Amino acid sequence: MSSGHPVTCRFCRGTDGEVVLDLGAQPACDHFPAVDLPVEEDPRHPLRLWLCARCGLAQLAEDPTTPEEPRAIEPEALMRQARDAIDRVAAAGLLPAAGTVREFGSPHGDSWLGLLADRGLVAPAPGQRADVVLDCLGLLHDRDQAEALELRLDALAPGGTLLVQFHSLAAVLGGSQWNAVRHGHFAYHSVTALTGMLAHRDVEVTHAFRFDLYGGTVLLAARRAGGAGPRDTAPLSELLREDDRLGITDPRRLRALDRSVGVLADQLHAHLEGAQREGRRVLAYGAASRAVSLLCRAGIAPDLLPAVADASPAKHGRRMPGSGVPIVPLERVRAAGPDEVLVFVPDLVDDARTAWPEVEAEGGCWMVVDPGLRPVRVGPRA
């Protein structure tokens, strides 16, 4: 679906580019209606991923939705990764022994400021620039990428370090994570594109760190060109080579995401239909935003998936948009004795097993849906 207007890049303002993934009209991924509201009244909006030919930034071609307040409870894996990231950044000599830090927040996960305070970093005085500017999964939520990057650089003191962590487009493409594309997430950064965006502002990347979170996140450390300080560009070079191997700025290669949409959707629908025929009870855990378009494309309704349990009280009494699957407290289904529980985000598996031990105790199994339907192999608990 097209809006009828040319797309303008959210960073470089170029208009030369191509749509590489078109998911059609989809409900807003962070709008969870009350469970008694009719599904057919859910508003739907175009959801298209566009690749800029000039700067290589993948981005939403349009997004007319208004983001709602975040309702999710993020996985413990996110904070484990934050602790790991801070340890690695500190070991690289990128955190001053006593300095200031400013964080640009994100709807995903808790603040890192407490962990950084333990290392002697404090908030700057009003009007003061910070020695460290941190953005963890925040930049993608800004409609105007040029303005957002400028805000972060304006907050950075001379000689300071900018830390930006993002879900890598290489992980999205390499893992066929097409359902990571959602309303409210305006930009899908690759190491190649973000390095170029920073260079355009005379900022150079000095370090790169890779993590397993979400199938592949990257943290880049950068400072203004010519600044003194530690440097280790070997990991950055490796990530750039990986981008090149994947063809991360080649629209023909990125269209593999479009081709993978029907594969997962058909697989999920067939799996749930098969479970229904065999009399197996299947429920789900974690009303994740990335599950919205998947359930819609797969044609899943409450007859195939009666409920999804979620730890967030703000989602209880609501339902998944577009599909109508109710979102319920875990207590509602704890004793249901499901034969199988679907988990839409792999990073939630540990949280799910801890919260719902009855599944395994009663002979049930866990299935991860993203990026492909597969059983979770679990060992005995300690």
C-alpha positions in Angstrom: 0.0 0.0 0.0 1.3 3.4 -0.9 0.4 6.8 0.6 0.7 8.3 -2.9 3.5 10.7 -1.8 7.3 10.3 -2.3 9.2 9.1 0.7 11.8 11.5 2.2 14.6 10.0 4.2 14.3 10.7 7.9 18.1 11.4 8.1 19.6 12.7 4.8 16.3 14.0 3.3 17.0 12.1 0.1 14.0 10.8 -2.0 15.8 8.1 -3.9 15.1 4.7 -2.4 12.9 1.6 -2.5 10.3 -0.2 -0.4 11.9 -3.5 0.6 9.1 -4.9 2.8 5.4 -4.2 2.5 3.2 -5.7 5.3 0.1 -4.0 4.0 -2.4 -2.4 6.4 -1.6 -3.5 10.0 -3.0 -2.4 13.4 -0.7 -0.2 15.5 1.6 -2.6 17.4 1.4 -0.8 20.7 -2.4 -0.2 20.7 -4.1 -3.0 22.7 -7.9 -2.5 22.7 -10.2 -3.6 25.5 -11.1 -7.2 25.1 -14.8 -6.5 24.4 -14.2 -4.1 21.5 -14.9 -5.5 18.1 -11.8 -6.6 16.1 -13.2 -5.3 12.9 -13.1 -1.8 14.3 -9.4 -1.9 14.9 -7.8 0.9 12.8 -5.1 -0.3 10.4 -2.3 1.7 8.8 0.3 1.1 6.1 3.5 -0.7 7.3 6.3 -0.5 4.8 10.1 -0.6 5.2 12.0 1.8 2.9 15.7 1.8 2.2 17.3 5.2 1.4 19.7 4.9 -1.6 21.7 7.8 -0.5 22.6 7.1 3.2 21.5 3.4 3.5 19.2 4.0 6.4 16.2 1.5 6.5 13.1 3.2 7.9 9.4 3.3 7.9 8.1 4.9 4.7 5.2 6.4 6.7 3.7 6.0 10.2 0.5 7.9 10.9 0.0 6.2 14.3 0.3 8.0 17.6 2.5 6.0 20.0 0.8 4.9 23.3 2.5 4.8 26.6 4.5 1.6 26.9 2.7 -1.2 28.7 5.3 -4.0 28.4 7.4 -5.5 31.2 10.8 -6.1 29.5 12.7 -9.3 29.9 15.4 -9.7 32.6 17.7 -10.5 29.7 17.7 -6.8 28.8 19.1 -5.7 32.2 21.6 -8.6 32.2 22.8 -7.3 28.9 23.0 -3.7 30.3 25.3 -4.8 33.0 27.4 -6.7 30.5 27.6 -3.7 28.2 28.7 -1.3 31.0 31.3 -3.8 32.1 32.7 -4.1 28.6 32.6 -0.3 28.0 34.4 0.3 31.3 37.0 -2.3 30.5 37.7 -0.5 27.2 38.5 2.7 29.1 35.4 4.6 27.9 34.0 5.6 31.2 35.7 8.5 33.2 36.4 7.7 36.8 34.3 10.6 37.9 32.2 12.4 35.3 28.7 13.2 34.0 26.2 11.1 32.0 23.0 12.0 30.2 20.7 9.2 29.1 18.2 9.5 26.2 15.5 7.1 27.3 13.6 4.4 25.6 10.3 2.6 26.1 12.4 -0.6 26.2 14.0 -1.6 29.5 15.0 0.2 32.6 17.4 3.1 32.9 21.2 2.5 33.0 21.8 5.5 35.2 21.8 3.5 38.4 24.5 1.1 37.1 26.5 4.1 35.9 26.1 5.9 39.2 27.8 2.9 40.8 30.8 3.8 38.7 30.9 7.4 39.8 29.0 9.0 36.9 26.3 11.6 37.8 23.9 13.8 36.0 25.3 17.1 34.6 24.2 20.4 36.0 21.4 22.2 34.1 22.8 23.5 30.8 26.0 21.5 31.2 27.1 19.0 28.6 27.8 15.4 29.6 31.0 13.4 29.4 29.0 10.3 28.4 25.8 10.5 26.4 23.9 7.2 26.3 21.1 5.9 24.1 20.0 2.4 24.5 17.3 1.4 22.0 16.0 5.0 22.0 17.1 6.5 18.6 14.8 4.3 16.6 11.7 5.9 18.2 12.4 9.3 16.7 10.6 10.3 13.5 13.3 12.8 12.5 16.6 10.9 12.7 18.7 13.9 11.8 17.2 16.1 14.5 17.4 13.2 17.1 21.1 12.6 16.4 21.9 16.3 16.6 20.2 16.5 20.0 22.4 13.7 21.3 25.6 15.3 20.0 24.6 18.7 21.3 24.4 17.1 24.8 28.0 15.8 24.5 30.9 17.6 26.1 34.1 18.2 24.2 36.1 15.0 24.3 33.1 13.0 25.5 31.8 9.6 24.4 28.5 8.9 22.7 27.2 5.3 23.3 24.4 4.1 21.0 22.9 0.7 21.3 20.5 -0.7 18.6 18.9 -3.8 17.3 21.1 -4.4 14.3 19.5 -4.6 10.8 22.0 -7.4 10.1 20.3 -9.4 12.8 16.9 -8.6 11.4 17.9 -9.6 7.9 20.1 -12.6 8.9 17.4 -13.9 11.2 14.4 -13.2 9.0 13.0 -11.1 11.8 10.5 -9.3 9.5 8.1 -8.9 12.4 10.6 -6.6 14.1 9.3 -4.0 11.7 6.5 -2.2 13.5 4.7 1.1 13.9 6.6 3.5 16.3 10.0 2.1 15.3 10.9 4.6 12.6 14.5 3.6 11.9 16.3 0.2 11.5 20.0 1.0 11.9 22.8 -1.1 10.4 26.4 -0.6 11.6 27.1 0.7 8.1 24.3 3.3 8.0 24.8 4.6 11.6 28.6 4.9 11.1 27.9 7.0 8.0 25.3 9.1 9.9 27.9 9.8 12.6 30.6 10.6 10.1 28.3 13.1 8.4 28.3 14.9 11.8 32.1 14.7 12.0 31.9 11.9 14.6 33.9 8.7 14.4 33.2 5.3 15.8 36.0 4.1 18.1 34.6 0.9 19.5 31.9 -1.6 18.6 30.4 -4.3 20.9 28.0 -7.1 19.8 25.4 -8.8 22.1 23.0 -11.7 21.6 20.0 -9.7 22.8 17.0 -9.8 20.3 19.1 -12.0 18.1 21.8 -9.3 17.7 22.2 -5.9 19.2 25.3 -3.6 18.7 26.6 -0.8 20.9 28.8 1.8 19.1 31.1 4.2 21.0 31.9 7.4 19.2 33.6 10.7 19.7 34.2 13.8 17.6 36.8 13.3 14.9 40.3 14.0 16.1 39.6 13.6 19.8 42.0 11.8 22.0 41.2 8.6 23.7 41.2 4.8 23.5 40.4 3.2 20.2 39.8 -0.4 19.0 38.3 -0.5 15.5 38.8 -4.2 14.8 35.4 -5.3 16.0 33.8 -2.4 14.0 35.6 -3.6 10.8 34.3 -7.1 11.4 30.7 -5.8 11.7 31.1 -3.7 8.6 32.3 -6.8 6.7 29.3 -8.7 7.9 27.0 -6.0 6.7 28.7 -6.1 3.3 28.4 -9.9 3.1 24.7 -9.7 3.9 24.2 -6.8 1.4 22.7 -4.6 4.1 22.3 -1.6 1.8 21.2 -3.6 -1.2 17.4 -3.5 -1.7 17.5 -6.7 -3.6 19.0 -8.5 -0.6 16.7 -6.8 1.9 13.7 -8.1 0.0 14.4 -11.5 1.5 12.5 -10.2 4.5 9.4 -9.8 2.3 9.7 -13.3 1.0 10.0 -14.7 4.6 6.7 -13.2 5.8 4.5 -15.9 4.4 6.8 -18.7 5.4 6.5 -18.0 9.2 2.8 -17.0 9.0 1.8 -20.2 7.2 4.0 -22.3 9.5 2.3 -20.8 12.6 -1.2 -21.2 11.3 -0.6 -24.8 10.2 0.9 -25.6 13.6 -2.1 -24.3 15.5 -4.5 -26.0 13.2 -2.7 -29.3 13.7 -2.7 -28.9 17.5 -6.5 -28.2 17.4 -7.1 -31.4 15.3 -5.0 -33.4 17.7 -6.8 -32.0 20.8 -3.6 -30.3 22.1 -4.2 -27.1 24.2 -1.9 -24.3 23.1 -1.6 -20.9 24.9 1.0 -18.2 24.6 3.2 -16.1 26.9 4.2 -12.5 26.3 1.9 -10.1 24.5 4.8 -8.7 22.5 4.3 -5.9 20.0 6.2 -7.9 17.3 3.5 -10.6 17.6 0.8 -8.3 16.3 1.6 -8.4 12.6 2.5 -12.1 12.8 -0.9 -13.1 14.3 -2.7 -10.9 11.7 -0.8 -12.2 8.7 -1.2 -15.8 10.0 -5.0 -15.3 10.4 -4.9 -16.4 14.1 -8.0 -15.8 16.2 -9.1 -17.0 19.6 -10.4 -20.2 18.2 -6.8 -21.3 17.5 -5.1 -19.4 20.3 -7.4 -18.8 23.2 -5.2 -16.5 25.3 -1.8 -15.0 25.8 -0.6 -14.6 29.4 1.4 -11.5 30.2 3.1 -10.1 33.2 2.1 -6.5 32.6 -1.1 -5.6 34.6 -1.7 -2.7 32.2 -2.4 -5.2 29.4 -4.9 -7.4 31.3 -8.4 -7.1 30.1 -7.2 -6.1 26.7 -6.5 -8.1 23.6 -4.1 -8.4 20.7 -5.0 -5.9 18.0 -6.3 -7.2 14.7 -6.5 -10.8 15.9 -8.7 -10.5 19.0 -6.6 -12.9 21.2 -7.3 -12.0 24.8 -4.4 -10.9 27.1 -4.8 -12.4 30.6 -3.0 -12.5 33.9 -0.9 -15.6 34.3 -3.1 -16.6 37.3 -6.0 -17.1 34.8 -4.2 -19.8 32.9 -1.7 -21.1 35.4 -3.8 -24.2 36.2 -5.0 -24.7 32.6 -2.4 -27.4 31.9 -1.4 -26.4 28.4 0.3 -29.0 26.3 2.3 -26.2 24.7 3.1 -22.5 25.3 4.2 -20.2 22.5 6.8 -17.5 23.3 6.9 -14.8 20.7 10.2 -13.3 21.8 13.1 -15.7 22.5 14.5 -13.4 25.2 11.4 -14.0 27.3 11.9 -17.8 27.5 13.8 -17.7 30.9 11.2 -15.3 32.3 8.4 -17.5 31.2 9.9 -20.7 32.6 10.5 -19.0 36.0 7.0 -17.5 36.1 5.1 -20.6 34.9 7.0 -23.7 36.1 3.8 -25.8 35.9 4.1 -26.1 32.2 7.1 -28.4 32.4 6.1 -29.9 35.7 2.9 -31.2 34.0 4.6 -32.4 30.8 4.0 -29.4 28.6 6.5 -27.8 26.3 7.6 -24.4 25.2 7.8 -23.3 21.6 9.6 -20.2 20.4 8.0 -18.5 17.4 10.6 -15.9 16.4 12.4 -16.1 13.9 11.0 -19.6 13.3 8.8 -22.0 15.1 11.0 -24.4 17.1 10.8 -26.2 20.5 12.8 -24.9 23.5 15.2 -27.5 24.7 15.3 -27.2 28.5 17.4 -29.1 31.0 16.8 -29.8 34.7 16.6 -26.8 37.0 19.4 -26.3 39.5 
